[in-house]
């Protein structure tokens, strides 16, 4: 296994990328520092963040560079406070820095991605929920199961390339029908991309994530602009507005439920008024 294939090293790079993205998006005013017209970027400098977190600039620089340094929980908390991280962002920060064997397991011998599978009892759930539209997505937002009501509500999502597994992120960013159907497309697209970005960091050895991310960023200006921001998303219930072909604009409430035995798999159920 080469150094580039080492999951622990890949996770350290993800940690550095996440910290850098958050630092560059934190303004001096947000943390009580004076601004200056001479600043080249609106974000914090490394030395400023280091002072706020109570660590040396050199040590913090090593952390952003993905070097093999082990921050304690107390130091991570101080960095999170300095960056004004949200609770989901704090959880993500700690998960990337966690050195437990589960998070630093060896990379698989084969780099060929294996299809994600659903337990039979879970795969049967969308059909049981009909007529409410329902589907289950996996780690890379592949649709692993859906019912007929979901196929009727999102026909262009289900009917993607013949023989290919439908994928939510690919549909949203690469299929023009998604922008026509989703009234609040930018918000939905950012949330889906943030979920993909979050999951990718938890699976640094899985080649499906960089392959999909490259495809999205190459073909979609929005994905290319939003991916470096490293937004974090958790599975949340809420509402979506869609342009129904016969009923006009509808507001659909939806619930997002995580599969207990497979946390990357999410059941989404819609309620149509």
C-alpha positions in Angstrom: 0.0 0.0 0.0 1.5 3.3 -1.0 1.5 6.4 1.3 -1.1 8.0 -1.0 -3.5 5.0 -0.3 -3.1 5.2 3.5 -6.6 6.0 4.9 -5.0 7.7 8.0 -3.0 10.1 5.7 -6.1 10.7 3.6 -8.1 11.6 6.7 -5.4 14.0 7.8 -5.6 15.7 4.4 -9.3 16.0 4.8 -8.9 17.5 8.3 -6.5 20.0 6.9 -8.8 20.9 4.0 -11.8 21.3 6.4 -9.9 23.6 8.7 -8.5 25.7 5.9 -12.0 26.1 4.4 -13.5 27.1 7.7 -10.6 29.5 8.4 -10.9 31.2 5.1 -14.6 31.7 5.6 -14.3 33.2 9.1 -13.9 37.0 9.0 -11.9 38.9 11.6 -15.1 40.7 12.7 -16.8 37.4 13.6 -14.1 36.7 16.2 -13.6 40.3 17.4 -10.5 41.2 15.5 -10.0 44.5 13.7 -10.2 44.4 9.9 -7.7 46.0 7.5 -8.0 47.3 4.0 -4.6 45.7 3.3 -5.9 42.2 3.9 -5.6 40.1 0.7 -8.4 37.7 1.8 -11.4 38.2 3.9 -10.7 35.1 6.1 -8.4 34.7 9.1 -4.7 34.3 8.8 -3.2 31.1 10.2 -1.3 33.1 12.9 -4.5 34.8 14.0 -6.4 31.5 14.4 -3.4 30.0 16.2 -3.4 32.8 18.8 -7.2 32.5 19.2 -6.9 28.8 19.8 -3.8 29.0 22.0 -1.5 27.0 19.9 1.7 27.8 17.9 1.4 28.9 14.4 3.9 26.3 13.2 1.9 23.5 14.9 -1.4 24.7 13.5 0.2 25.0 10.0 1.2 21.3 10.3 -2.4 20.4 11.1 -3.7 22.2 8.0 -0.9 20.6 5.9 -2.1 17.1 6.9 1.1 16.2 8.8 1.0 13.5 11.4 0.2 15.6 14.5 -2.3 14.4 17.1 -4.5 17.2 18.5 -6.1 16.6 21.8 -9.8 17.0 22.4 -9.1 20.2 24.3 -7.2 21.6 21.4 -9.9 20.6 18.9 -12.5 22.3 21.1 -10.3 25.5 21.2 -10.0 25.5 17.4 -13.7 24.9 17.0 -14.4 27.8 19.4 -12.0 30.1 17.5 -13.7 29.2 14.2 -17.3 29.5 15.6 -18.1 26.0 14.3 -21.7 24.8 14.4 -22.5 21.5 16.2 -22.5 19.4 13.0 -19.2 21.0 12.1 -17.7 20.3 15.5 -18.8 16.6 15.2 -17.2 16.4 11.7 -14.0 18.0 13.0 -13.7 15.4 15.8 -14.5 12.5 13.6 -11.7 13.5 11.2 -9.2 13.8 14.0 -10.3 10.6 15.8 -7.3 8.1 15.6 -9.4 5.0 16.5 -8.8 1.9 14.5 -12.3 2.1 13.0 -11.3 5.4 11.4 -7.8 4.4 10.3 -8.5 0.9 9.0 -6.2 -0.3 6.2 -7.3 0.5 2.6 -8.9 -2.4 0.8 -6.6 -4.4 -1.4 -8.8 -3.7 -4.4 -9.6 -0.1 -5.5 -12.6 -1.3 -7.5 -15.7 0.0 -5.8 -18.3 -2.5 -4.7 -22.0 -1.7 -5.1 -23.8 -0.6 -2.0 -26.4 -3.1 -0.8 -29.6 -2.8 1.3 -30.8 -5.3 3.8 -33.9 -7.0 2.2 -36.1 -5.7 5.1 -34.9 -2.2 4.5 -35.3 -2.4 0.7 -39.0 -3.3 1.1 -39.8 -0.2 3.1 -40.5 2.3 0.2 -43.1 -0.1 -1.3 -44.8 -0.4 2.1 -45.1 3.4 2.3 -47.0 3.8 -1.0 -48.8 6.1 -1.9 -46.4 8.4 -0.1 -43.3 9.0 -2.4 -40.3 7.4 -0.7 -36.7 6.4 -1.6 -33.5 5.3 0.1 -30.1 6.8 -0.8 -26.7 5.5 -0.1 -23.4 7.1 0.9 -22.7 8.6 -2.6 -26.5 9.5 -2.9 -27.2 6.6 -5.2 -30.9 5.6 -5.1 -30.9 2.1 -3.7 -34.7 1.7 -3.5 -37.8 3.7 -4.4 -41.5 3.2 -4.9 -43.7 4.1 -7.8 -45.0 7.3 -6.2 -41.4 8.6 -6.1 -40.9 7.6 -9.7 -43.9 9.6 -10.7 -42.9 12.6 -8.6 -39.3 12.6 -9.8 -39.4 10.9 -13.2 -36.1 12.4 -14.5 -34.3 11.3 -11.3 -35.3 7.7 -11.7 -35.0 7.5 -15.5 -31.3 8.5 -15.8 -28.8 6.7 -18.1 -30.1 3.3 -19.1 -28.7 0.6 -16.9 -27.1 3.1 -14.5 -28.0 3.5 -10.8 -30.0 6.7 -10.3 -27.9 9.2 -8.3 -29.4 12.2 -6.5 -26.3 14.5 -6.7 -25.7 13.6 -10.4 -29.4 14.4 -11.2 -29.4 17.7 -9.3 -26.3 19.1 -10.9 -26.2 17.5 -14.3 -29.9 17.1 -15.4 -31.6 20.3 -16.5 -34.9 18.9 -15.4 -33.9 19.2 -11.8 -33.7 23.0 -12.0 -37.1 23.1 -13.6 -38.7 20.8 -11.0 -37.1 22.2 -7.8 -38.2 25.7 -7.1 -35.5 26.1 -4.4 -32.9 24.4 -6.5 -29.8 26.3 -5.1 -30.7 25.4 -1.5 -31.4 21.8 -2.3 -28.3 21.4 -4.4 -26.0 22.9 -1.7 -27.5 20.6 0.9 -27.0 17.5 -1.3 -23.4 18.5 -2.2 -22.7 19.2 1.5 -23.9 15.7 2.4 -21.7 14.2 -0.3 -18.7 16.2 0.9 -19.4 15.1 4.5 -19.7 11.4 3.6 -16.6 11.6 1.3 -14.5 12.7 4.3 -15.6 9.6 6.3 -14.6 7.2 3.5 -11.2 8.5 2.3 -10.3 5.0 0.8 -13.5 4.8 -1.4 -12.8 5.8 -5.0 -16.4 6.4 -5.7 -16.4 9.8 -4.0 -13.5 11.5 -5.9 -14.9 10.0 -9.2 -18.3 11.5 -8.6 -17.0 14.8 -7.2 -14.7 15.2 -10.3 -17.7 14.5 -12.6 -19.9 17.1 -10.8 -17.2 19.8 -10.6 -16.2 19.4 -14.2 -19.7 19.6 -15.6 -21.4 22.0 -13.1 -20.1 25.5 -12.3 -22.1 25.5 -9.1 -20.6 22.3 -7.9 -17.1 23.6 -8.8 -17.7 26.8 -6.8 -19.3 25.1 -3.8 -17.2 22.0 -3.3 -14.1 23.9 -1.9 -16.3 25.6 0.7 -16.5 22.2 2.5 -20.0 22.7 3.8 -21.2 20.1 6.3 -24.7 18.6 6.2 -26.6 16.2 8.3 -29.8 14.4 7.3 -32.7 16.6 8.2 -36.4 16.7 7.7 -37.9 19.8 6.1 -39.8 21.0 3.0 -39.3 21.2 -0.7 -41.1 23.3 -3.3 -41.6 21.6 -6.7 -43.3 22.5 -9.9 -45.8 19.7 -10.4 -46.7 19.1 -14.1 -50.5 19.2 -13.4 -50.9 20.8 -10.0 -48.5 23.7 -10.2 -46.2 24.6 -7.4 -46.4 22.4 -4.3 -44.7 22.5 -1.0 -43.8 19.0 0.1 -42.8 18.1 3.7 -40.4 15.3 4.0 -38.8 13.2 6.7 -35.2 11.9 6.5 -34.5 8.8 8.6 -31.1 7.1 8.9 -30.9 3.3 8.7 -29.6 2.2 12.1 -27.4 -0.6 10.8 -26.1 1.5 7.9 -25.8 5.2 8.9 -24.9 6.3 5.3 -28.2 5.0 4.1 -31.2 7.4 4.4 -34.9 6.8 3.9 -36.7 9.9 2.6 -40.5 10.1 2.7 -42.6 12.9 1.2 -46.0 14.0 2.2 -48.0 15.5 -0.7 -50.8 18.0 0.2 
